[in-house]
């Protein structure tokens, strides 16, 4: 009986630790990655967006690799291959685009919603 009780006493703490590690891993995997995504939008109304192909050519000529360029809500969202190229892409875009455009870091709205949801009530997380 004593041996059986000893085996059971190690199972529950081990199981709790494994569940905690799994939850931490799931939480970390769901956090938004520090992606290299930029948004190009007009600074004022009446200015047309630049052509996506023109933006693609300008960035590729400077060695910046692009995953995608997507129009979204009167803006262009440029997703880069790596986050490290973001600053260089901002500089290149400021050089190749005419004045009147705002170039800024873009975070997808679903990532913000998930973080806001987790910050809302820390006692009811999950």
C-alpha positions as CSV (number, residue, x, y, z in Angstrom):
1,X,0.0,0.0,0.0
2,X,2.8,2.4,0.9
3,X,4.5,1.8,-2.5
4,X,1.2,2.5,-4.4
5,X,0.7,5.7,-2.5
6,X,4.3,6.8,-3.3
7,X,3.8,6.2,-7.0
8,X,0.6,8.2,-7.1
9,X,2.2,11.1,-5.2
10,X,4.6,11.6,-8.1
11,X,2.0,11.3,-10.9
12,X,-0.1,14.4,-10.0
13,X,2.8,16.9,-9.7
14,X,4.3,15.6,-12.9
15,X,0.9,15.8,-14.7
16,X,0.4,19.4,-13.5
17,X,3.9,20.4,-14.6
18,X,3.3,18.9,-18.1
19,X,-0.1,20.7,-18.4
20,X,1.5,24.0,-17.3
21,X,4.4,23.6,-19.8
22,X,1.9,22.8,-22.6
23,X,-0.2,25.9,-21.8
24,X,2.9,28.1,-21.7
25,X,4.0,26.7,-25.1
26,X,0.5,27.3,-26.6
27,X,0.4,30.9,-25.3
28,X,3.9,31.7,-26.6
29,X,3.1,30.2,-30.0
30,X,0.0,32.3,-30.3
31,X,1.8,35.6,-29.6
32,X,2.2,37.7,-32.7
33,X,5.6,37.3,-34.2
34,X,7.7,40.4,-34.7
35,X,6.9,40.4,-38.4
36,X,8.2,42.8,-41.0
37,X,5.0,44.3,-42.1
38,X,4.6,47.9,-43.3
39,X,1.6,49.9,-44.2
40,X,1.6,52.6,-46.9
41,X,-1.3,55.0,-46.8
42,X,-2.0,58.5,-48.2
43,X,-1.3,61.3,-45.8
44,X,-4.4,63.2,-46.9
45,X,-7.6,62.5,-48.9
46,X,-7.4,62.6,-52.6
47,X,-4.0,61.1,-53.0
48,X,-4.1,57.8,-54.9
49,X,-2.2,54.7,-53.7
50,X,0.9,53.8,-55.5
51,X,0.8,50.7,-57.7
52,X,1.7,47.5,-55.9
53,X,3.9,46.4,-58.7
54,X,5.9,49.7,-58.6
55,X,6.4,49.2,-54.9
56,X,7.5,45.6,-55.4
57,X,10.0,46.5,-58.1
58,X,11.5,49.4,-56.0
59,X,12.0,47.1,-53.0
60,X,13.3,44.2,-55.0
61,X,15.9,46.4,-56.8
62,X,17.3,47.2,-53.3
63,X,17.5,43.5,-52.3
64,X,14.5,43.5,-50.1
65,X,12.4,40.3,-50.3
66,X,8.7,40.6,-50.2
67,X,6.1,38.0,-49.2
68,X,3.1,39.9,-50.3
69,X,1.6,43.3,-51.1
70,X,-2.1,43.6,-50.3
71,X,-4.5,46.6,-50.6
72,X,-6.4,47.0,-47.3
73,X,-8.7,49.9,-46.3
74,X,-7.2,52.6,-48.6
75,X,-3.7,51.4,-47.9
76,X,-1.1,49.0,-49.1
77,X,0.1,46.4,-46.6
78,X,3.6,45.2,-47.5
79,X,4.7,41.9,-45.8
80,X,8.4,41.4,-45.9
81,X,10.3,38.1,-45.7
82,X,12.1,39.0,-42.5
83,X,11.5,41.6,-39.7
84,X,15.1,42.7,-40.0
85,X,14.5,44.3,-43.4
86,X,11.7,46.5,-42.1
87,X,13.8,49.6,-41.4
88,X,15.7,49.3,-44.7
89,X,12.3,48.9,-46.5
90,X,11.0,52.1,-44.8
91,X,14.0,54.1,-46.0
92,X,13.7,52.7,-49.6
93,X,10.0,53.5,-49.7
94,X,10.6,57.0,-48.5
95,X,13.0,57.4,-51.4
96,X,11.0,55.9,-54.2
97,X,7.5,57.2,-53.3
98,X,6.5,60.8,-53.8
99,X,5.7,63.0,-50.8
100,X,2.2,62.5,-49.4
101,X,2.5,59.0,-48.1
102,X,2.7,57.7,-44.5
103,X,4.9,54.6,-44.1
104,X,4.5,52.8,-40.8
105,X,4.8,49.5,-39.0
106,X,1.6,47.5,-39.4
107,X,0.3,44.9,-36.9
108,X,-2.6,42.8,-38.1
109,X,-5.9,43.5,-36.1
110,X,-6.4,39.9,-35.1
111,X,-3.1,39.9,-33.1
112,X,-4.2,43.1,-31.3
113,X,-7.6,41.6,-30.4
114,X,-6.0,38.4,-29.0
115,X,-3.6,40.4,-26.8
116,X,-6.4,42.7,-25.6
117,X,-8.6,39.7,-24.9
118,X,-5.9,38.2,-22.7
119,X,-5.2,41.5,-20.9
120,X,-8.9,42.2,-20.2
121,X,-9.3,39.8,-17.3
122,X,-6.2,38.0,-16.0
123,X,-8.2,35.8,-13.6
124,X,-10.3,34.3,-16.4
125,X,-7.5,33.7,-18.9
126,X,-8.3,31.1,-21.5
